[in-house]
Amino acid sequence: MRRNAHLPTLLALAAGYFVVGIASMSVIGLSVPLTVELGMPASAVGGLVTAFAITYALAAPAMQIFFGAHARRRLIMTGLVIVFAGCAVCALSTDYGVLVAGRIVMALGAGLVGPTVSATGAALVSEHERSAALALVFGGMTAAVVVGVPVCSVLGLSLGWRGVMWLIGGIALATALAAWATVPRTARGVRTGARMMLRMLADRRLGMALLVPLMQMSAVFATYALLGPWMAAVIGNADGSLPASAVPTAMFIYGAGGLVGNALGAWIERRVGAFATLRITLVALGAGFAVALVVPGGLWPLYVLMGVWAVTAMSFMAPQQKRLVDLAGDRAGLALALNASALYVGISAGSSAGVAVHGSYGPGMLPVASLIFTALALLALQVSRGRRPA
């Protein structure tokens, strides 16, 4: 069947990933009204991000183990309703502890939605169309970065952060209705278990293939998490100052470049295959970090470099998911859940490594940490070649 026949379903699945993205990252754009109203330090927003990331990383595979064999339409709808419940808890919270609890509930729902929409999109189309379908579905996450988070930040000024939480919850419910209307009732995964997950992780090919996204995302966030200090160091401002628009502009360019990269990765994969595409994107990403060590001062060279980073980093996502689906076969749902976990663990690991490097060696050395992680990703990719798992 042609992918166009499944376009309404794929768009509904992409909307599911959009909800996951804004649920995960919206608090970054709402940091000012949050900290002012609840009287908490700015660093507390980092705790909200971490609470979501850790919960998602644990919930994604656990949800597939316990519920992966159920109808996927029901799983997606249930996960989105749970996201709405978490948004409601956040919107009604009166202190930081309740807000963290709401973030945990949101992450539980997102952990059910993310891997399920990817597995559903992959199963809808033929193997030849799979990479493009996965790129379209994951494009919802990219759209959340480019459009969703900035819009949430702006709306926070007029609606307040509580109003934005209700809005995200409303989008989650609307997406649940779209899934009900478009996702085939017969779509379902297969029964798995903790023993199956351990077998997958112990298998050299699958286990190392799952290590690749962890290292790749660590490489990205080792520098990206401390983007402002790194940009100030490159420009050479002794006081660490930057124009007010510098970091938001860089983040917008990164998001826009991510949209291009998401489509480009699928296009390259159809021509040279998933493994070769992953190797190309990782080599290009590493080259970008190497250039970061010698990039001349000034904002425009940095903006160009941010675009290059984004294209190479996001070109990785669709081929990586396509390769896992091909390797895992009927265990694709669990493999994609573990991939999602690896991405969020990579975000935390890379951010922590960046903080450590910044404290010990200064922001100018952040791309070195990113280069090391990129090299480890390439090594894991190479090791992941071998026999197809039984």
C-alpha positions as CSV (number, residue, x, y, z in Angstrom):
1,M,0.0,0.0,0.0
2,R,1.2,3.5,-0.7
3,R,2.2,5.6,2.2
4,N,-0.3,8.3,1.1
5,A,-3.1,5.9,1.9
6,H,-1.9,6.0,5.5
7,L,-1.2,9.7,5.7
8,P,-4.0,10.6,8.1
9,T,-2.9,7.9,10.5
10,L,0.8,8.9,10.2
11,L,-0.2,12.6,10.9
12,A,-2.1,11.5,14.0
13,L,0.9,9.5,15.2
14,A,3.1,12.5,14.5
15,A,0.8,14.5,16.7
16,G,1.3,12.0,19.4
17,Y,5.0,12.6,19.3
18,F,4.3,16.4,19.2
19,V,2.5,16.0,22.5
20,V,5.4,14.0,24.0
21,G,7.8,16.8,22.9
22,I,5.9,19.7,24.4
23,A,5.1,17.7,27.5
24,S,8.8,17.1,28.0
25,M,10.3,20.5,27.2
26,S,7.6,23.1,27.7
27,V,8.8,23.9,31.3
28,I,12.1,25.2,29.8
29,G,10.2,28.0,28.0
30,L,8.0,28.5,31.1
31,S,10.8,28.8,33.6
32,V,10.3,32.5,34.4
33,P,6.6,32.5,35.3
34,L,7.1,29.2,37.1
35,T,9.9,30.4,39.3
36,V,8.2,33.7,40.0
37,E,4.8,32.3,41.0
38,L,6.1,29.3,43.1
39,G,9.0,31.2,44.5
40,M,11.6,28.6,43.5
41,P,15.2,29.0,42.2
42,A,15.8,28.9,38.4
43,S,17.8,25.7,38.9
44,A,14.6,23.9,40.1
45,V,13.4,23.9,36.5
46,G,16.2,21.5,35.8
47,G,14.8,19.2,38.4
48,L,11.5,19.2,36.5
49,V,13.2,18.2,33.3
50,T,15.2,15.5,35.0
51,A,12.1,14.0,36.7
52,F,10.4,13.7,33.3
53,A,13.5,12.3,31.6
54,I,14.2,9.6,34.2
55,T,10.6,8.5,34.4
56,Y,10.3,8.4,30.7
57,A,13.5,6.3,30.4
58,L,12.1,3.8,32.8
59,A,8.5,3.8,31.7
60,A,9.0,3.4,28.0
61,P,10.3,-0.2,28.1
62,A,8.2,-1.1,31.2
63,M,5.0,-0.1,29.4
64,Q,5.9,-2.3,26.4
65,I,6.7,-5.2,28.6
66,F,3.4,-5.0,30.5
67,F,1.1,-3.7,27.8
68,G,2.8,-4.0,24.4
69,A,0.5,-6.9,23.2
70,H,-2.6,-4.8,23.6
71,A,-4.3,-2.9,20.8
72,R,-2.0,0.0,19.8
73,R,-4.9,2.4,19.3
74,R,-6.0,1.8,22.9
75,L,-2.4,2.2,24.2
76,I,-1.9,5.5,22.4
77,M,-5.2,6.9,23.6
78,T,-4.6,5.7,27.2
79,G,-1.1,7.3,27.2
80,L,-2.5,10.6,25.9
81,V,-5.2,10.6,28.6
82,I,-2.5,10.0,31.2
83,V,-0.6,13.0,29.8
84,F,-3.7,15.1,30.2
85,A,-4.0,13.9,33.9
86,G,-0.4,14.9,34.5
87,C,-1.0,18.3,32.9
88,A,-4.0,18.8,35.2
89,V,-2.0,17.9,38.3
90,C,0.7,20.5,37.2
91,A,-1.9,23.2,36.5
92,L,-3.6,22.7,39.9
93,S,-0.3,22.4,41.9
94,T,0.5,24.8,44.7
95,D,4.1,23.7,45.4
96,Y,7.1,22.2,43.8
97,G,6.5,18.7,45.1
98,V,3.1,18.5,43.5
99,L,4.5,19.9,40.3
100,V,7.2,17.2,40.2
101,A,4.4,14.6,40.7
102,G,2.5,16.0,37.8
103,R,5.6,15.8,35.6
104,I,6.1,12.2,36.6
105,V,2.5,11.4,35.6
106,M,3.0,13.2,32.3
107,A,6.2,11.1,31.6
108,L,4.4,7.9,32.4
109,G,1.8,8.7,29.7
110,A,4.5,9.9,27.3
111,G,6.4,6.7,27.8
112,L,3.4,4.7,26.6
113,V,2.8,7.0,23.6
114,G,6.3,7.6,22.1
115,P,7.4,4.0,21.4
116,T,3.8,2.9,20.4
117,V,3.4,5.6,17.8
118,S,6.8,4.7,16.3
119,A,6.0,1.0,16.2
120,T,2.5,1.7,14.7
121,G,3.9,3.9,12.0
122,A,6.6,1.3,11.1
123,A,4.1,-1.5,10.9
124,L,1.7,0.4,8.6
125,V,3.9,0.6,5.5
126,S,6.2,-1.6,3.5
127,E,9.9,-1.9,4.4
128,H,10.9,0.4,1.5
129,E,8.6,3.2,2.9
130,R,9.4,2.5,6.6
131,S,12.2,5.1,7.0
132,A,10.0,7.9,5.5
133,A,7.1,6.9,7.6
134,L,9.2,7.0,10.8
135,A,10.7,10.3,9.8
136,L,7.2,11.7,9.4
137,V,6.1,10.3,12.8
138,F,9.2,11.5,14.6
139,G,8.8,14.9,12.8
140,G,6.2,15.6,15.5
141,M,8.9,15.7,18.1
142,T,11.0,18.0,15.9
143,A,7.9,20.3,15.4
144,A,7.6,20.4,19.2
145,V,11.1,21.8,19.4
146,V,10.8,24.3,16.6
147,V,7.2,25.5,17.1
148,G,5.7,24.0,20.3
149,V,8.2,25.1,22.9
150,P,8.6,28.7,21.7
151,V,4.8,29.1,21.3
152,C,4.3,27.7,24.8
153,S,6.9,30.2,26.1
154,V,5.0,33.1,24.4
155,L,1.6,31.9,25.6
156,G,3.0,31.7,29.1
157,L,3.1,35.5,29.2
158,S,-0.6,35.8,28.4
159,L,-2.2,32.6,29.6
160,G,0.2,32.0,32.5
161,W,2.0,28.7,32.9
162,R,-1.1,27.0,34.4
163,G,-3.0,28.0,31.3
164,V,-0.3,26.5,29.1
165,M,-0.5,23.2,31.0
166,W,-4.3,23.1,30.4
167,L,-3.6,23.8,26.7
168,I,-1.1,20.9,26.4
169,G,-3.6,18.7,28.1
170,G,-6.3,19.7,25.6
171,I,-3.9,19.0,22.7
172,A,-3.3,15.5,24.2
173,L,-7.1,14.8,24.4
174,A,-7.6,16.1,20.8
175,T,-4.8,13.8,19.6
176,A,-6.3,10.9,21.4
177,L,-9.5,11.5,19.4
178,A,-7.5,11.7,16.2
179,A,-5.8,8.3,17.1
180,W,-9.3,6.8,17.7
181,A,-10.5,8.0,14.3
182,T,-7.4,6.9,12.3
183,V,-5.4,4.1,13.9
184,P,-6.5,0.7,12.7
185,R,-8.4,-1.2,15.4
186,T,-6.4,-4.4,14.5
187,A,-3.0,-2.9,15.0
188,R,-1.3,-4.5,18.0
189,G,2.2,-5.6,19.1
190,V,3.4,-8.9,20.5
191,R,3.7,-10.2,24.1
192,T,7.2,-9.6,25.6
193,G,8.7,-9.6,29.0
194,A,11.7,-8.6,31.1
195,R,13.5,-11.8,30.1
196,M,13.1,-10.8,26.4
197,M,14.3,-7.3,27.1
198,L,17.5,-8.7,28.8
199,R,18.0,-11.0,25.9
200,M,17.8,-8.1,23.5
201,L,20.3,-6.0,25.5
202,A,22.7,-9.0,25.8
203,D,22.6,-9.6,22.1
204,R,25.7,-8.0,20.6
205,R,24.0,-6.6,17.5
206,L,20.9,-5.2,19.2
207,G,22.5,-4.2,22.4
208,M,25.2,-2.2,20.7
209,A,22.7,-0.8,18.3
210,L,20.8,0.6,21.3
211,L,24.1,2.0,22.8
212,V,24.5,4.1,19.6
213,P,21.6,6.6,20.3
214,L,22.7,6.9,23.9
215,M,26.2,8.0,22.9
216,Q,24.9,10.2,20.0
217,M,22.5,12.1,22.2
218,S,25.2,12.4,24.9
219,A,27.4,14.0,22.2
220,V,24.7,16.5,21.3
221,F,23.8,17.6,24.8
222,A,27.3,17.8,26.2
223,T,27.5,21.1,24.3
224,Y,23.9,22.0,23.6
225,A,22.9,21.9,27.3
226,L,25.4,24.7,28.0
227,L,24.9,26.5,24.7
228,G,24.9,30.1,26.2
229,P,28.2,29.8,28.0
230,W,29.8,28.1,25.0
231,M,28.7,30.8,22.6
232,A,29.9,33.5,24.9
233,A,33.3,31.8,25.2
234,V,33.7,31.5,21.4
235,I,32.7,35.1,20.9
236,G,35.2,36.1,23.5
237,N,33.1,38.2,25.9
238,A,35.1,38.2,29.1
239,D,31.9,38.8,31.2
240,G,30.1,35.9,29.6
241,S,27.4,38.2,28.1
242,L,25.5,37.6,24.9
243,P,22.9,39.7,23.1
244,A,19.4,38.8,24.4
245,S,18.4,37.3,21.1
246,A,21.5,35.1,20.6
247,V,20.5,31.9,22.3
248,P,16.8,32.0,21.2
249,T,18.0,32.6,17.6
250,A,20.5,29.7,17.8
251,M,17.8,27.4,19.3
252,F,15.4,28.3,16.5
253,I,18.0,27.7,13.9
254,Y,18.7,24.3,15.5
255,G,15.1,23.4,15.4
256,A,14.7,24.5,11.8
257,G,17.8,22.5,10.9
258,G,16.3,19.5,12.7
259,L,13.3,19.6,10.4
260,V,15.6,19.4,7.4
261,G,17.8,16.7,8.9
262,N,14.8,14.6,9.8
263,A,13.7,14.4,6.1
264,L,17.3,14.2,4.8
265,G,18.1,11.1,6.9
266,A,15.1,9.2,5.5
267,W,16.1,10.3,2.0
268,I,19.7,9.1,2.4
269,E,18.6,5.8,4.0
270,R,16.5,4.9,1.0
271,R,19.5,5.2,-1.2
272,V,22.4,3.7,0.9
273,G,20.7,1.8,3.7
274,A,20.3,2.5,7.4
275,F,23.8,1.4,8.6
276,A,25.7,3.6,6.0
277,T,23.4,6.5,6.8
278,L,24.1,6.3,10.5
279,R,27.8,6.2,9.8
280,I,27.6,9.2,7.5
281,T,25.6,11.2,10.1
282,L,27.9,10.4,13.0
283,V,31.0,11.3,11.0
284,A,29.4,14.6,9.9
285,L,28.3,15.3,13.5
286,G,31.9,14.7,14.7
287,A,33.2,17.0,12.0
288,G,30.9,19.7,13.2
289,F,32.2,19.4,16.7
290,A,35.7,19.5,15.5
291,V,35.0,22.7,13.6
292,A,33.5,24.1,16.8
293,L,37.0,24.1,18.3
294,V,38.3,26.5,15.7
295,V,35.2,28.4,14.6
296,P,35.9,32.2,14.4
297,G,34.2,34.6,16.8
298,G,31.0,36.2,15.8
299,L,27.4,35.2,16.0
300,W,26.9,34.3,12.3
301,P,29.5,31.6,12.2
302,L,27.9,30.1,15.3
303,Y,24.5,30.2,13.8
304,V,25.7,28.4,10.7
305,L,27.4,25.8,12.9
306,M,24.2,25.3,14.9
307,G,22.4,24.6,11.6
308,V,25.0,22.0,10.6
309,W,24.8,20.3,14.0
310,A,21.0,20.1,13.8
311,V,20.9,18.6,10.3
312,T,23.5,16.0,11.2
313,A,22.0,15.1,14.6
314,M,18.5,14.8,13.4
315,S,19.4,12.9,10.2
316,F,20.3,10.1,12.6
317,M,16.8,9.5,14.1
318,A,14.8,7.9,11.3
319,P,17.5,5.5,10.1
320,Q,18.2,4.5,13.7
321,Q,14.6,3.6,14.3
322,K,14.4,1.8,10.9
323,R,17.5,-0.3,11.6
324,L,16.1,-1.3,15.0
325,V,12.8,-2.3,13.5
326,D,14.6,-4.4,10.9
327,L,16.8,-6.0,13.5
328,A,14.1,-6.7,16.1
329,G,11.4,-8.0,13.8
330,D,8.2,-8.7,15.9
331,R,10.0,-7.2,18.9
332,A,10.1,-3.8,17.3
333,G,7.8,-2.2,19.9
334,L,10.2,-3.1,22.8
335,A,13.3,-2.2,20.7
336,L,11.8,1.3,20.0
337,A,10.9,1.7,23.6
338,L,14.5,0.9,24.6
339,N,15.7,3.3,21.9
340,A,13.5,6.1,23.5
341,S,15.0,5.3,26.9
342,A,18.5,5.5,25.4
343,L,17.8,8.9,24.0
344,Y,16.6,10.3,27.4
345,V,19.5,8.7,29.3
346,G,21.8,10.3,26.7
347,I,20.3,13.7,27.3
348,S,20.9,13.3,31.1
349,A,24.4,11.8,30.6
350,G,25.5,14.4,28.1
351,S,24.2,17.3,30.1
352,S,26.0,16.0,33.2
353,A,29.2,15.5,31.3
354,G,29.0,19.0,29.9
355,V,28.5,20.5,33.4
356,A,31.6,18.5,34.6
357,V,33.7,19.7,31.7
358,H,32.5,23.3,32.0
359,G,33.5,23.3,35.7
360,S,36.9,21.7,35.2
361,Y,38.1,23.0,31.8
362,G,35.8,25.9,30.8
363,P,33.1,26.1,28.1
364,G,35.5,26.2,25.3
365,M,36.2,22.5,25.8
366,L,32.6,21.3,25.6
367,P,33.0,20.2,21.9
368,V,35.8,17.9,23.0
369,A,33.4,16.0,25.2
370,S,31.0,15.9,22.3
371,L,33.7,14.5,20.0
372,I,34.5,11.7,22.5
373,F,30.9,10.7,22.7
374,T,30.6,10.8,18.9
375,A,33.6,8.5,18.6
376,L,32.0,6.1,21.1
377,A,28.8,6.1,19.1
378,L,30.8,5.2,15.9
379,L,32.5,2.4,17.8
380,A,29.3,1.0,19.1
381,L,27.8,1.2,15.6
382,Q,30.7,-0.7,14.1
383,V,30.5,-3.4,16.8
384,S,26.8,-3.7,16.3
385,R,27.5,-5.4,12.9
386,G,27.3,-9.2,13.1
387,R,24.8,-12.0,13.1
388,R,21.1,-11.3,13.1
389,P,19.7,-12.1,16.5
390,A,17.8,-15.3,16.9
